[in-house]
Amino acid sequence: MKRNPKAVTIRDVASKAGVSVTTVSRVLNGKDDISEGTINKVLAVVQDLGYASSLAARGMRSHRTNVIGLIMPDVASYFSQEILRGVNRAIAELDKDLIVYTSGVIDKENIAQHERSYVALLNGSITDGVIVVTPTATQFTTHAPLVIIDPNNETPDCPSLIAANQEGALAAMDYLTSLGHCRIGYITGRMELASSNQRLQGYKDGLAAAGIPLREDLIEIGDFTSGTAVTCARRLLSSPDRPTAIFAANDMSAMGIYQAARELDLQIPSDLSVMGFDNLREAASFNPPLTTINQSVEKMGTMATEMLVKLVQGESLPINPGGEGILYKIPTELVIRDSCTSVP
């Protein structure tokens, strides 16, 4: 690997190419008043020297960096990967670049603070706009466009996309109760998030609609991870009056239920029906394939990117048919597979 002892500057490129700094700048910014021969010569030198212009400096010159920022809590989760697929599809079609920031393993108490710091760092300088995924923070200070996926606020102050969580959870419960289930356990998501509370309310609404009394002992507080869901499911399934079905707030939590059921030698669905929420592509590969609620995660990534680019370009956002104001509500859909069956 060839290393340069110091950072390559635009003057180094101009000197080796035998042109002016202005010419190099115009080539890098895609100006069309430069001859093809000069463009090829400059680009060859850029590649040879390994020169990369500063995104921040590029933004100061042109007021655009052509870069989209994506801030999410965990790039390793299946949910985040689905979002990334959607964002990646959109930036490829829109000819944009992408920077991804993650809060990683930061203590939960500090997540909101770090989310706001990342937005302040990226937005309007390094990037033209930012997408924030499942933020803990409810408000951000920024002068550049911002779009949120799964906001933690019922009335966000910037364009946001959210699944019809309460309606989706109600559809899941209607299906389980139609199969004759009366003892239905529930494992929540992170309860500091609005989406988790909406899904919990859908669970309660489903019980009420079926005339089934709410039992607090059948509700376990999870955090959207399979590891925590294993512990929650063990408690539910160790009860003498164990549930005949468990509804998980997301597909990763459903994966934890599968593990706990195997440990207790319970067969899905003959001994235990399991319902998820997300419809991650991995859900179809569970054994047995998971019945779940599709919230179009990848589609939300694509839509958020397209919306953000429109805002950067000063265009109007599309008509919002399913939400209110700037909160775009994405319809959910029950996906029936093999993890649920009628009560014996």
FENDAJO-V139889 format. One record per backbone hydrogen bond with DSSP energy under -0.5 kcal/mol. NH is the residue of the N-H (numbers start at 0). CO is the residue of the C=O. If there is no record, write none. Layout:
NH_CO ; NH_CO
This chain:
12_8 ; 13_9 ; 14_10 ; 15_11 ; 16_12 ; 17_13 ; 18_13 ; 23_19 ; 24_20 ; 25_21 ; 26_22 ; 27_23 ; 28_24 ; 29_26 ; 30_25 ; 38_34 ; 39_35 ; 40_36 ; 41_37 ; 42_38 ; 43_39 ; 44_40 ; 45_41 ; 46_42 ; 47_43 ; 48_44 ; 49_45 ; 50_45 ; 57_53 ; 58_54 ; 59_55 ; 60_56 ; 61_57 ; 62_58 ; 67_96 ; 68_128 ; 69_98 ; 70_130 ; 71_69 ; 71_100 ; 76_73 ; 80_76 ; 81_77 ; 82_78 ; 83_79 ; 84_80 ; 85_81 ; 86_82 ; 87_83 ; 88_84 ; 89_85 ; 90_86 ; 91_87 ; 92_88 ; 93_89 ; 94_90 ; 95_90 ; 96_65 ; 98_67 ; 100_69 ; 102_71 ; 105_102 ; 109_106 ; 110_106 ; 110_107 ; 113_109 ; 114_110 ; 115_111 ; 116_112 ; 117_113 ; 118_114 ; 119_115 ; 120_116 ; 121_117 ; 122_118 ; 123_126 ; 124_121 ; 125_120 ; 125_121 ; 126_121 ; 127_66 ; 128_66 ; 129_144 ; 130_68 ; 131_146 ; 132_70 ; 133_148 ; 141_139 ; 144_127 ; 146_129 ; 147_158 ; 148_131 ; 149_147 ; 149_160 ; 151_136 ; 155_152 ; 159_325 ; 160_147 ; 161_327 ; 163_329 ; 164_162 ; 167_163 ; 168_164 ; 169_165 ; 170_166 ; 171_167 ; 172_168 ; 173_169 ; 174_170 ; 175_171 ; 176_172 ; 177_173 ; 178_174 ; 178_175 ; 179_176 ; 180_175 ; 183_181 ; 184_182 ; 184_244 ; 185_217 ; 186_246 ; 187_185 ; 187_219 ; 190_188 ; 192_189 ; 196_192 ; 197_193 ; 198_194 ; 199_195 ; 200_196 ; 201_197 ; 202_198 ; 203_199 ; 204_200 ; 205_201 ; 206_202 ; 207_203 ; 208_204 ; 209_205 ; 210_207 ; 211_206 ; 212_210 ; 215_213 ; 217_214 ; 218_215 ; 219_185 ; 219_217 ; 221_219 ; 223_187 ; 228_224 ; 229_225 ; 230_226 ; 231_227 ; 232_228 ; 233_229 ; 234_230 ; 235_231 ; 236_232 ; 237_233 ; 238_235 ; 241_238 ; 243_182 ; 244_182 ; 245_272 ; 246_184 ; 247_245 ; 247_274 ; 248_186 ; 250_276 ; 253_249 ; 254_250 ; 255_251 ; 256_252 ; 257_253 ; 258_254 ; 259_255 ; 260_256 ; 261_257 ; 262_258 ; 263_259 ; 264_261 ; 265_260 ; 268_266 ; 270_266 ; 271_266 ; 272_243 ; 273_338 ; 274_245 ; 275_290 ; 277_292 ; 282_279 ; 283_280 ; 284_281 ; 285_282 ; 287_285 ; 289_282 ; 290_273 ; 291_334 ; 293_291 ; 293_332 ; 294_277 ; 294_292 ; 299_295 ; 300_296 ; 301_297 ; 302_298 ; 303_299 ; 304_300 ; 305_301 ; 306_302 ; 307_303 ; 308_304 ; 309_305 ; 310_306 ; 311_307 ; 312_308 ; 313_310 ; 314_309 ; 320_318 ; 323_326 ; 326_323 ; 327_159 ; 327_325 ; 328_326 ; 329_161 ; 329_327 ; 330_328 ; 332_293 ; 334_291 ; 335_333 ; 336_334 ; 337_288 ; 342_178
